[in-house]
Amino acid sequence: MTDINEYDDVEDPAIDDDEAKAAEKGAADSDEVVSDTDVIEAETLTVTAKQKKRQALEDEVAAFLARGGRITEVPADDSVRE
């Protein structure tokens, strides 16, 4: 199951460097006070962070299925859309 995904499994350190440089430049240009919460939230939005979360979720699903777990798809309820 972990073989099928829509993104590269190869981590690109250049992305991290570019993101860090852009963040530093943006921080240097701004007089606005940024809270620690804002920084933590911004760090979770990076491409690399999202790839890591996707991979972790894929690994958890694979482990769940390997233990005999089943995923049941529930059909959409059309009455909710009205």
HTML snippet that shows the backbone in 3Dmol.js (N, CA, C, O; Angstrom):
<script src="https://3Dmol.org/build/3Dmol-min.js"></script>
<div id="view" style="width:600px;height:400px;position:relative"></div>
<script>
const pdb = `
ATOM      1  N   MET A   1       0.814  -1.193   0.000  1.00  0.00           N
ATOM      2  CA  MET A   1       0.000   0.000   0.000  1.00  0.00           C
ATOM      3  C   MET A   1       0.858   1.259   0.000  1.00  0.00           C
ATOM      4  O   MET A   1       0.444   2.286  -0.537  1.00  0.00           O
ATOM      5  N   THR A   2       2.023   1.196   0.581  1.00  0.00           N
ATOM      6  CA  THR A   2       2.851   2.400   0.631  1.00  0.00           C
ATOM      7  C   THR A   2       3.544   2.684  -0.694  1.00  0.00           C
ATOM      8  O   THR A   2       4.195   3.718  -0.841  1.00  0.00           O
ATOM      9  N   ASP A   3       3.412   1.774  -1.664  1.00  0.00           N
ATOM     10  CA  ASP A   3       4.056   1.992  -2.956  1.00  0.00           C
ATOM     11  C   ASP A   3       3.271   2.953  -3.839  1.00  0.00           C
ATOM     12  O   ASP A   3       3.828   3.513  -4.783  1.00  0.00           O
ATOM     13  N   ILE A   4       1.999   3.153  -3.551  1.00  0.00           N
ATOM     14  CA  ILE A   4       1.155   3.991  -4.400  1.00  0.00           C
ATOM     15  C   ILE A   4       0.905   5.317  -3.698  1.00  0.00           C
ATOM     16  O   ILE A   4       0.255   5.370  -2.654  1.00  0.00           O
ATOM     17  N   ASN A   5       1.428   6.381  -4.285  1.00  0.00           N
ATOM     18  CA  ASN A   5       1.151   7.714  -3.769  1.00  0.00           C
ATOM     19  C   ASN A   5       1.346   8.723  -4.882  1.00  0.00           C
ATOM     20  O   ASN A   5       1.868   8.396  -5.947  1.00  0.00           O
ATOM     21  N   GLU A   6       0.930   9.934  -4.632  1.00  0.00           N
ATOM     22  CA  GLU A   6       0.951  10.965  -5.665  1.00  0.00           C
ATOM     23  C   GLU A   6       2.083  11.959  -5.493  1.00  0.00           C
ATOM     24  O   GLU A   6       2.020  13.062  -6.036  1.00  0.00           O
ATOM     25  N   TYR A   7       3.100  11.600  -4.763  1.00  0.00           N
ATOM     26  CA  TYR A   7       4.200  12.512  -4.532  1.00  0.00           C
ATOM     27  C   TYR A   7       5.495  11.725  -4.470  1.00  0.00           C
ATOM     28  O   TYR A   7       5.483  10.504  -4.312  1.00  0.00           O
ATOM     29  N   ASP A   8       6.589  12.414  -4.593  1.00  0.00           N
ATOM     30  CA  ASP A   8       7.901  11.783  -4.521  1.00  0.00           C
ATOM     31  C   ASP A   8       8.198  11.303  -3.116  1.00  0.00           C
ATOM     32  O   ASP A   8       7.942  12.018  -2.148  1.00  0.00           O
ATOM     33  N   ASP A   9       8.737  10.096  -2.992  1.00  0.00           N
ATOM     34  CA  ASP A   9       9.160   9.610  -1.682  1.00  0.00           C
ATOM     35  C   ASP A   9      10.527  10.155  -1.311  1.00  0.00           C
ATOM     36  O   ASP A   9      10.944  10.071  -0.156  1.00  0.00           O
ATOM     37  N   VAL A  10      11.218  10.710  -2.283  1.00  0.00           N
ATOM     38  CA  VAL A  10      12.562  11.226  -2.046  1.00  0.00           C
ATOM     39  C   VAL A  10      12.460  12.611  -1.431  1.00  0.00           C
ATOM     40  O   VAL A  10      11.832  13.509  -1.991  1.00  0.00           O
ATOM     41  N   GLU A  11      13.080  12.768  -0.284  1.00  0.00           N
ATOM     42  CA  GLU A  11      13.065  14.062   0.385  1.00  0.00           C
ATOM     43  C   GLU A  11      14.114  14.964  -0.260  1.00  0.00           C
ATOM     44  O   GLU A  11      15.251  14.541  -0.469  1.00  0.00           O
ATOM     45  N   ASP A  12      13.747  16.177  -0.569  1.00  0.00           N
ATOM     46  CA  ASP A  12      14.642  17.104  -1.244  1.00  0.00           C
ATOM     47  C   ASP A  12      15.109  18.160  -0.258  1.00  0.00           C
ATOM     48  O   ASP A  12      14.337  19.050   0.101  1.00  0.00           O
ATOM     49  N   PRO A  13      16.381  18.080   0.196  1.00  0.00           N
ATOM     50  CA  PRO A  13      16.855  19.079   1.156  1.00  0.00           C
ATOM     51  C   PRO A  13      16.830  20.502   0.598  1.00  0.00           C
ATOM     52  O   PRO A  13      16.781  21.463   1.365  1.00  0.00           O
ATOM     53  N   ALA A  14      16.863  20.645  -0.722  1.00  0.00           N
ATOM     54  CA  ALA A  14      16.822  21.978  -1.324  1.00  0.00           C
ATOM     55  C   ALA A  14      15.489  22.654  -1.021  1.00  0.00           C
ATOM     56  O   ALA A  14      15.437  23.874  -0.865  1.00  0.00           O
ATOM     57  N   ILE A  15      14.417  21.877  -0.938  1.00  0.00           N
ATOM     58  CA  ILE A  15      13.111  22.459  -0.617  1.00  0.00           C
ATOM     59  C   ILE A  15      13.155  23.050   0.782  1.00  0.00           C
ATOM     60  O   ILE A  15      12.687  24.166   1.006  1.00  0.00           O
ATOM     61  N   ASP A  16      13.718  22.298   1.723  1.00  0.00           N
ATOM     62  CA  ASP A  16      13.813  22.796   3.090  1.00  0.00           C
ATOM     63  C   ASP A  16      14.649  24.075   3.156  1.00  0.00           C
ATOM     64  O   ASP A  16      14.280  25.025   3.846  1.00  0.00           O
ATOM     65  N   ASP A  17      15.775  24.098   2.438  1.00  0.00           N
ATOM     66  CA  ASP A  17      16.635  25.280   2.433  1.00  0.00           C
ATOM     67  C   ASP A  17      15.919  26.480   1.830  1.00  0.00           C
ATOM     68  O   ASP A  17      15.983  27.585   2.368  1.00  0.00           O
ATOM     69  N   ASP A  18      15.232  26.256   0.701  1.00  0.00           N
ATOM     70  CA  ASP A  18      14.510  27.347   0.060  1.00  0.00           C
ATOM     71  C   ASP A  18      13.398  27.873   0.956  1.00  0.00           C
ATOM     72  O   ASP A  18      13.192  29.082   1.058  1.00  0.00           O
ATOM     73  N   GLU A  19      12.682  26.956   1.608  1.00  0.00           N
ATOM     74  CA  GLU A  19      11.612  27.376   2.500  1.00  0.00           C
ATOM     75  C   GLU A  19      12.168  28.175   3.677  1.00  0.00           C
ATOM     76  O   GLU A  19      11.578  29.172   4.094  1.00  0.00           O
ATOM     77  N   ALA A  20      13.303  27.731   4.206  1.00  0.00           N
ATOM     78  CA  ALA A  20      13.920  28.423   5.335  1.00  0.00           C
ATOM     79  C   ALA A  20      14.373  29.830   4.928  1.00  0.00           C
ATOM     80  O   ALA A  20      14.171  30.790   5.671  1.00  0.00           O
ATOM     81  N   LYS A  21      14.982  29.945   3.756  1.00  0.00           N
ATOM     82  CA  LYS A  21      15.435  31.258   3.283  1.00  0.00           C
ATOM     83  C   LYS A  21      14.264  32.204   3.065  1.00  0.00           C
ATOM     84  O   LYS A  21      14.339  33.381   3.417  1.00  0.00           O
ATOM     85  N   ALA A  22      13.179  31.692   2.482  1.00  0.00           N
ATOM     86  CA  ALA A  22      11.999  32.520   2.243  1.00  0.00           C
ATOM     87  C   ALA A  22      11.396  32.967   3.569  1.00  0.00           C
ATOM     88  O   ALA A  22      10.970  34.114   3.706  1.00  0.00           O
ATOM     89  N   ALA A  23      11.359  32.070   4.538  1.00  0.00           N
ATOM     90  CA  ALA A  23      10.811  32.417   5.848  1.00  0.00           C
ATOM     91  C   ALA A  23      11.664  33.476   6.530  1.00  0.00           C
ATOM     92  O   ALA A  23      11.133  34.411   7.129  1.00  0.00           O
ATOM     93  N   GLU A  24      12.987  33.335   6.441  1.00  0.00           N
ATOM     94  CA  GLU A  24      13.881  34.314   7.046  1.00  0.00           C
ATOM     95  C   GLU A  24      13.725  35.670   6.384  1.00  0.00           C
ATOM     96  O   GLU A  24      13.688  36.695   7.064  1.00  0.00           O
ATOM     97  N   LYS A  25      13.634  35.683   5.061  1.00  0.00           N
ATOM     98  CA  LYS A  25      13.481  36.939   4.329  1.00  0.00           C
ATOM     99  C   LYS A  25      12.173  37.617   4.708  1.00  0.00           C
ATOM    100  O   LYS A  25      12.134  38.824   4.947  1.00  0.00           O
ATOM    101  N   GLY A  26      11.086  36.820   4.761  1.00  0.00           N
ATOM    102  CA  GLY A  26       9.787  37.369   5.133  1.00  0.00           C
ATOM    103  C   GLY A  26       9.795  37.914   6.538  1.00  0.00           C
ATOM    104  O   GLY A  26       9.194  38.956   6.803  1.00  0.00           O
ATOM    105  N   ALA A  27      10.462  37.232   7.437  1.00  0.00           N
ATOM    106  CA  ALA A  27      10.524  37.680   8.828  1.00  0.00           C
ATOM    107  C   ALA A  27      11.340  38.963   8.945  1.00  0.00           C
ATOM    108  O   ALA A  27      11.007  39.837   9.746  1.00  0.00           O
ATOM    109  N   ALA A  28      12.392  39.083   8.162  1.00  0.00           N
ATOM    110  CA  ALA A  28      13.252  40.258   8.229  1.00  0.00           C
ATOM    111  C   ALA A  28      12.556  41.494   7.657  1.00  0.00           C
ATOM    112  O   ALA A  28      12.825  42.615   8.089  1.00  0.00           O
ATOM    113  N   ASP A  29      11.664  41.289   6.688  1.00  0.00           N
ATOM    114  CA  ASP A  29      10.975  42.409   6.044  1.00  0.00           C
ATOM    115  C   ASP A  29       9.783  42.919   6.844  1.00  0.00           C
ATOM    116  O   ASP A  29       9.232  43.973   6.525  1.00  0.00           O
ATOM    117  N   SER A  30       9.385  42.198   7.861  1.00  0.00           N
ATOM    118  CA  SER A  30       8.154  42.531   8.569  1.00  0.00           C
ATOM    119  C   SER A  30       8.440  43.144   9.942  1.00  0.00           C
ATOM    120  O   SER A  30       9.358  42.722  10.645  1.00  0.00           O
ATOM    121  N   ASP A  31       7.631  44.152  10.313  1.00  0.00           N
ATOM    122  CA  ASP A  31       7.710  44.733  11.656  1.00  0.00           C
ATOM    123  C   ASP A  31       6.706  44.064  12.582  1.00  0.00           C
ATOM    124  O   ASP A  31       6.683  44.336  13.783  1.00  0.00           O
ATOM    125  N   GLU A  32       5.879  43.192  12.025  1.00  0.00           N
ATOM    126  CA  GLU A  32       4.820  42.522  12.780  1.00  0.00           C
ATOM    127  C   GLU A  32       5.408  41.518  13.771  1.00  0.00           C
ATOM    128  O   GLU A  32       6.367  40.812  13.460  1.00  0.00           O
ATOM    129  N   VAL A  33       4.825  41.465  14.958  1.00  0.00           N
ATOM    130  CA  VAL A  33       5.248  40.503  15.964  1.00  0.00           C
ATOM    131  C   VAL A  33       4.563  39.175  15.664  1.00  0.00           C
ATOM    132  O   VAL A  33       3.343  39.110  15.520  1.00  0.00           O
ATOM    133  N   VAL A  34       5.370  38.113  15.572  1.00  0.00           N
ATOM    134  CA  VAL A  34       4.840  36.796  15.249  1.00  0.00           C
ATOM    135  C   VAL A  34       4.913  35.924  16.498  1.00  0.00           C
ATOM    136  O   VAL A  34       5.961  35.813  17.132  1.00  0.00           O
ATOM    137  N   SER A  35       3.795  35.316  16.836  1.00  0.00           N
ATOM    138  CA  SER A  35       3.759  34.474  18.039  1.00  0.00           C
ATOM    139  C   SER A  35       4.342  33.094  17.736  1.00  0.00           C
ATOM    140  O   SER A  35       4.449  32.695  16.577  1.00  0.00           O
ATOM    141  N   ASP A  36       4.712  32.382  18.782  1.00  0.00           N
ATOM    142  CA  ASP A  36       5.238  31.022  18.631  1.00  0.00           C
ATOM    143  C   ASP A  36       4.202  30.114  17.988  1.00  0.00           C
ATOM    144  O   ASP A  36       4.548  29.222  17.213  1.00  0.00           O
ATOM    145  N   THR A  37       2.949  30.337  18.304  1.00  0.00           N
ATOM    146  CA  THR A  37       1.872  29.530  17.724  1.00  0.00           C
ATOM    147  C   THR A  37       1.811  29.717  16.219  1.00  0.00           C
ATOM    148  O   THR A  37       1.606  28.755  15.479  1.00  0.00           O
ATOM    149  N   ASP A  38       1.989  30.958  15.759  1.00  0.00           N
ATOM    150  CA  ASP A  38       1.992  31.229  14.322  1.00  0.00           C
ATOM    151  C   ASP A  38       3.154  30.529  13.636  1.00  0.00           C
ATOM    152  O   ASP A  38       3.002  29.995  12.537  1.00  0.00           O
ATOM    153  N   VAL A  39       4.299  30.532  14.273  1.00  0.00           N
ATOM    154  CA  VAL A  39       5.481  29.875  13.702  1.00  0.00           C
ATOM    155  C   VAL A  39       5.255  28.381  13.600  1.00  0.00           C
ATOM    156  O   VAL A  39       5.551  27.775  12.571  1.00  0.00           O
ATOM    157  N   ILE A  40       4.732  27.781  14.660  1.00  0.00           N
ATOM    158  CA  ILE A  40       4.483  26.340  14.664  1.00  0.00           C
ATOM    159  C   ILE A  40       3.477  25.985  13.573  1.00  0.00           C
ATOM    160  O   ILE A  40       3.665  25.003  12.854  1.00  0.00           O
ATOM    161  N   GLU A  41       2.415  26.773  13.446  1.00  0.00           N
ATOM    162  CA  GLU A  41       1.407  26.510  12.424  1.00  0.00           C
ATOM    163  C   GLU A  41       2.005  26.646  11.027  1.00  0.00           C
ATOM    164  O   GLU A  41       1.723  25.824  10.156  1.00  0.00           O
ATOM    165  N   ALA A  42       2.818  27.661  10.804  1.00  0.00           N
ATOM    166  CA  ALA A  42       3.433  27.863   9.496  1.00  0.00           C
ATOM    167  C   ALA A  42       4.354  26.708   9.133  1.00  0.00           C
ATOM    168  O   ALA A  42       4.413  26.293   7.975  1.00  0.00           O
ATOM    169  N   GLU A  43       5.069  26.191  10.118  1.00  0.00           N
ATOM    170  CA  GLU A  43       5.974  25.071   9.852  1.00  0.00           C
ATOM    171  C   GLU A  43       5.210  23.822   9.442  1.00  0.00           C
ATOM    172  O   GLU A  43       5.750  22.998   8.704  1.00  0.00           O
ATOM    173  N   THR A  44       3.981  23.657   9.892  1.00  0.00           N
ATOM    174  CA  THR A  44       3.203  22.478   9.520  1.00  0.00           C
ATOM    175  C   THR A  44       2.666  22.582   8.104  1.00  0.00           C
ATOM    176  O   THR A  44       2.154  21.596   7.574  1.00  0.00           O
ATOM    177  N   LEU A  45       2.765  23.741   7.477  1.00  0.00           N
ATOM    178  CA  LEU A  45       2.229  23.931   6.139  1.00  0.00           C
ATOM    179  C   LEU A  45       3.268  23.722   5.041  1.00  0.00           C
ATOM    180  O   LEU A  45       2.938  23.876   3.865  1.00  0.00           O
ATOM    181  N   THR A  46       4.498  23.380   5.377  1.00  0.00           N
ATOM    182  CA  THR A  46       5.526  23.203   4.359  1.00  0.00           C
ATOM    183  C   THR A  46       5.275  21.935   3.567  1.00  0.00           C
ATOM    184  O   THR A  46       4.622  21.011   4.051  1.00  0.00           O
ATOM    185  N   VAL A  47       5.786  21.891   2.368  1.00  0.00           N
ATOM    186  CA  VAL A  47       5.646  20.724   1.502  1.00  0.00           C
ATOM    187  C   VAL A  47       6.241  19.495   2.178  1.00  0.00           C
ATOM    188  O   VAL A  47       5.631  18.426   2.179  1.00  0.00           O
ATOM    189  N   THR A  48       7.406  19.643   2.740  1.00  0.00           N
ATOM    190  CA  THR A  48       8.081  18.525   3.385  1.00  0.00           C
ATOM    191  C   THR A  48       7.281  18.010   4.573  1.00  0.00           C
ATOM    192  O   THR A  48       7.169  16.800   4.766  1.00  0.00           O
ATOM    193  N   ALA A  49       6.725  18.915   5.368  1.00  0.00           N
ATOM    194  CA  ALA A  49       5.928  18.500   6.522  1.00  0.00           C
ATOM    195  C   ALA A  49       4.689  17.732   6.077  1.00  0.00           C
ATOM    196  O   ALA A  49       4.316  16.736   6.696  1.00  0.00           O
ATOM    197  N   LYS A  50       4.056  18.192   5.010  1.00  0.00           N
ATOM    198  CA  LYS A  50       2.883  17.495   4.499  1.00  0.00           C
ATOM    199  C   LYS A  50       3.254  16.114   3.971  1.00  0.00           C
ATOM    200  O   LYS A  50       2.514  15.154   4.185  1.00  0.00           O
ATOM    201  N   GLN A  51       4.390  16.002   3.285  1.00  0.00           N
ATOM    202  CA  GLN A  51       4.830  14.700   2.786  1.00  0.00           C
ATOM    203  C   GLN A  51       5.081  13.733   3.933  1.00  0.00           C
ATOM    204  O   GLN A  51       4.727  12.558   3.847  1.00  0.00           O
ATOM    205  N   LYS A  52       5.685  14.220   4.995  1.00  0.00           N
ATOM    206  CA  LYS A  52       5.953  13.367   6.153  1.00  0.00           C
ATOM    207  C   LYS A  52       4.652  12.903   6.797  1.00  0.00           C
ATOM    208  O   LYS A  52       4.538  11.745   7.197  1.00  0.00           O
ATOM    209  N   LYS A  53       3.671  13.795   6.900  1.00  0.00           N
ATOM    210  CA  LYS A  53       2.378  13.424   7.472  1.00  0.00           C
ATOM    211  C   LYS A  53       1.667  12.404   6.594  1.00  0.00           C
ATOM    212  O   LYS A  53       1.077  11.450   7.101  1.00  0.00           O
ATOM    213  N   ARG A  54       1.721  12.602   5.273  1.00  0.00           N
ATOM    214  CA  ARG A  54       1.092  11.640   4.362  1.00  0.00           C
ATOM    215  C   ARG A  54       1.721  10.263   4.504  1.00  0.00           C
ATOM    216  O   ARG A  54       1.021   9.251   4.549  1.00  0.00           O
ATOM    217  N   GLN A  55       3.049  10.234   4.574  1.00  0.00           N
ATOM    218  CA  GLN A  55       3.754   8.963   4.706  1.00  0.00           C
ATOM    219  C   GLN A  55       3.423   8.293   6.036  1.00  0.00           C
ATOM    220  O   GLN A  55       3.221   7.080   6.084  1.00  0.00           O
ATOM    221  N   ALA A  56       3.365   9.067   7.107  1.00  0.00           N
ATOM    222  CA  ALA A  56       3.026   8.513   8.415  1.00  0.00           C
ATOM    223  C   ALA A  56       1.609   7.933   8.400  1.00  0.00           C
ATOM    224  O   ALA A  56       1.376   6.862   8.961  1.00  0.00           O
ATOM    225  N   LEU A  57       0.669   8.626   7.768  1.00  0.00           N
ATOM    226  CA  LEU A  57      -0.701   8.134   7.680  1.00  0.00           C
ATOM    227  C   LEU A  57      -0.754   6.846   6.859  1.00  0.00           C
ATOM    228  O   LEU A  57      -1.429   5.892   7.245  1.00  0.00           O
ATOM    229  N   GLU A  58      -0.045   6.817   5.728  1.00  0.00           N
ATOM    230  CA  GLU A  58       0.012   5.607   4.903  1.00  0.00           C
ATOM    231  C   GLU A  58       0.565   4.434   5.702  1.00  0.00           C
ATOM    232  O   GLU A  58       0.045   3.322   5.616  1.00  0.00           O
ATOM    233  N   ASP A  59       1.616   4.678   6.480  1.00  0.00           N
ATOM    234  CA  ASP A  59       2.221   3.627   7.300  1.00  0.00           C
ATOM    235  C   ASP A  59       1.242   3.126   8.360  1.00  0.00           C
ATOM    236  O   ASP A  59       1.156   1.924   8.611  1.00  0.00           O
ATOM    237  N   GLU A  60       0.505   4.050   8.979  1.00  0.00           N
ATOM    238  CA  GLU A  60      -0.477   3.659   9.996  1.00  0.00           C
ATOM    239  C   GLU A  60      -1.600   2.819   9.383  1.00  0.00           C
ATOM    240  O   GLU A  60      -2.025   1.827   9.974  1.00  0.00           O
ATOM    241  N   VAL A  61      -2.077   3.210   8.211  1.00  0.00           N
ATOM    242  CA  VAL A  61      -3.138   2.457   7.541  1.00  0.00           C
ATOM    243  C   VAL A  61      -2.632   1.071   7.166  1.00  0.00           C
ATOM    244  O   VAL A  61      -3.338   0.081   7.357  1.00  0.00           O
ATOM    245  N   ALA A  62      -1.411   0.992   6.631  1.00  0.00           N
ATOM    246  CA  ALA A  62      -0.841  -0.301   6.263  1.00  0.00           C
ATOM    247  C   ALA A  62      -0.706  -1.208   7.487  1.00  0.00           C
ATOM    248  O   ALA A  62      -1.002  -2.400   7.405  1.00  0.00           O
ATOM    249  N   ALA A  63      -0.268  -0.665   8.604  1.00  0.00           N
ATOM    250  CA  ALA A  63      -0.136  -1.458   9.835  1.00  0.00           C
ATOM    251  C   ALA A  63      -1.504  -1.916  10.326  1.00  0.00           C
ATOM    252  O   ALA A  63      -1.648  -3.052  10.776  1.00  0.00           O
ATOM    253  N   PHE A  64      -2.509  -1.047  10.246  1.00  0.00           N
ATOM    254  CA  PHE A  64      -3.870  -1.380  10.649  1.00  0.00           C
ATOM    255  C   PHE A  64      -4.403  -2.535   9.806  1.00  0.00           C
ATOM    256  O   PHE A  64      -4.976  -3.488  10.335  1.00  0.00           O
ATOM    257  N   LEU A  65      -4.210  -2.444   8.499  1.00  0.00           N
ATOM    258  CA  LEU A  65      -4.688  -3.497   7.608  1.00  0.00           C
ATOM    259  C   LEU A  65      -3.916  -4.794   7.829  1.00  0.00           C
ATOM    260  O   LEU A  65      -4.495  -5.877   7.742  1.00  0.00           O
ATOM    261  N   ALA A  66      -2.617  -4.700   8.114  1.00  0.00           N
ATOM    262  CA  ALA A  66      -1.795  -5.887   8.350  1.00  0.00           C
ATOM    263  C   ALA A  66      -2.241  -6.621   9.619  1.00  0.00           C
ATOM    264  O   ALA A  66      -2.083  -7.838   9.716  1.00  0.00           O
ATOM    265  N   ARG A  67      -2.788  -5.897  10.578  1.00  0.00           N
ATOM    266  CA  ARG A  67      -3.281  -6.519  11.817  1.00  0.00           C
ATOM    267  C   ARG A  67      -4.679  -7.088  11.639  1.00  0.00           C
ATOM    268  O   ARG A  67      -5.277  -7.578  12.596  1.00  0.00           O
ATOM    269  N   GLY A  68      -5.200  -7.028  10.428  1.00  0.00           N
ATOM    270  CA  GLY A  68      -6.525  -7.580  10.164  1.00  0.00           C
ATOM    271  C   GLY A  68      -7.629  -6.546  10.166  1.00  0.00           C
ATOM    272  O   GLY A  68      -8.803  -6.899  10.053  1.00  0.00           O
ATOM    273  N   GLY A  69      -7.282  -5.290  10.290  1.00  0.00           N
ATOM    274  CA  GLY A  69      -8.285  -4.229  10.279  1.00  0.00           C
ATOM    275  C   GLY A  69      -8.930  -4.101   8.915  1.00  0.00           C
ATOM    276  O   GLY A  69      -8.349  -4.488   7.902  1.00  0.00           O
ATOM    277  N   ARG A  70     -10.123  -3.559   8.895  1.00  0.00           N
ATOM    278  CA  ARG A  70     -10.836  -3.354   7.640  1.00  0.00           C
ATOM    279  C   ARG A  70     -11.300  -1.911   7.559  1.00  0.00           C
ATOM    280  O   ARG A  70     -11.605  -1.280   8.571  1.00  0.00           O
ATOM    281  N   ILE A  71     -11.346  -1.405   6.343  1.00  0.00           N
ATOM    282  CA  ILE A  71     -11.841  -0.051   6.102  1.00  0.00           C
ATOM    283  C   ILE A  71     -13.169  -0.186   5.375  1.00  0.00           C
ATOM    284  O   ILE A  71     -13.243  -0.791   4.305  1.00  0.00           O
ATOM    285  N   THR A  72     -14.207   0.376   5.956  1.00  0.00           N
ATOM    286  CA  THR A  72     -15.532   0.318   5.360  1.00  0.00           C
ATOM    287  C   THR A  72     -15.867   1.693   4.809  1.00  0.00           C
ATOM    288  O   THR A  72     -15.832   2.689   5.533  1.00  0.00           O
ATOM    289  N   GLU A  73     -16.187   1.741   3.542  1.00  0.00           N
ATOM    290  CA  GLU A  73     -16.543   3.004   2.921  1.00  0.00           C
ATOM    291  C   GLU A  73     -18.034   3.236   3.101  1.00  0.00           C
ATOM    292  O   GLU A  73     -18.848   2.381   2.751  1.00  0.00           O
ATOM    293  N   VAL A  74     -18.385   4.371   3.638  1.00  0.00           N
ATOM    294  CA  VAL A  74     -19.776   4.722   3.880  1.00  0.00           C
ATOM    295  C   VAL A  74     -20.247   5.614   2.733  1.00  0.00           C
ATOM    296  O   VAL A  74     -19.625   6.635   2.444  1.00  0.00           O
ATOM    297  N   PRO A  75     -21.337   5.233   2.083  1.00  0.00           N
ATOM    298  CA  PRO A  75     -21.814   6.067   0.970  1.00  0.00           C
ATOM    299  C   PRO A  75     -22.257   7.444   1.461  1.00  0.00           C
ATOM    300  O   PRO A  75     -22.734   7.599   2.585  1.00  0.00           O
ATOM    301  N   ALA A  76     -22.090   8.421   0.606  1.00  0.00           N
ATOM    302  CA  ALA A  76     -22.469   9.796   0.945  1.00  0.00           C
ATOM    303  C   ALA A  76     -23.982   9.875   1.125  1.00  0.00           C
ATOM    304  O   ALA A  76     -24.735   9.198   0.425  1.00  0.00           O
ATOM    305  N   ASP A  77     -24.416  10.700   2.061  1.00  0.00           N
ATOM    306  CA  ASP A  77     -25.829  10.907   2.327  1.00  0.00           C
ATOM    307  C   ASP A  77     -26.274  12.124   1.525  1.00  0.00           C
ATOM    308  O   ASP A  77     -25.887  13.250   1.836  1.00  0.00           O
ATOM    309  N   ASP A  78     -27.081  11.899   0.501  1.00  0.00           N
ATOM    310  CA  ASP A  78     -27.510  12.995  -0.372  1.00  0.00           C
ATOM    311  C   ASP A  78     -28.381  14.019   0.347  1.00  0.00           C
ATOM    312  O   ASP A  78     -28.442  15.176  -0.070  1.00  0.00           O
ATOM    313  N   SER A  79     -29.052  13.614   1.416  1.00  0.00           N
ATOM    314  CA  SER A  79     -29.936  14.547   2.121  1.00  0.00           C
ATOM    315  C   SER A  79     -29.159  15.637   2.847  1.00  0.00           C
ATOM    316  O   SER A  79     -29.717  16.691   3.154  1.00  0.00           O
ATOM    317  N   VAL A  80     -27.896  15.405   3.121  1.00  0.00           N
ATOM    318  CA  VAL A  80     -27.064  16.384   3.813  1.00  0.00           C
ATOM    319  C   VAL A  80     -26.748  17.555   2.890  1.00  0.00           C
ATOM    320  O   VAL A  80     -26.541  18.673   3.361  1.00  0.00           O
ATOM    321  N   ARG A  81     -26.710  17.319   1.625  1.00  0.00           N
ATOM    322  CA  ARG A  81     -26.314  18.348   0.647  1.00  0.00           C
ATOM    323  C   ARG A  81     -27.425  19.351   0.349  1.00  0.00           C
ATOM    324  O   ARG A  81     -27.179  20.359  -0.314  1.00  0.00           O
ATOM    325  N   GLU A  82     -28.596  19.105   0.808  1.00  0.00           N
ATOM    326  CA  GLU A  82     -29.720  19.991   0.469  1.00  0.00           C
ATOM    327  C   GLU A  82     -29.676  21.277   1.225  1.00  0.00           C
ATOM    328  O   GLU A  82     -30.550  22.126   1.051  1.00  0.00           O
TER     329      GLU A  82
END
`;
const viewer = $3Dmol.createViewer("view");
viewer.addModel(pdb, "pdb");
viewer.setStyle({}, {cartoon: {color: "spectrum"}});
viewer.zoomTo();
viewer.render();
</script>
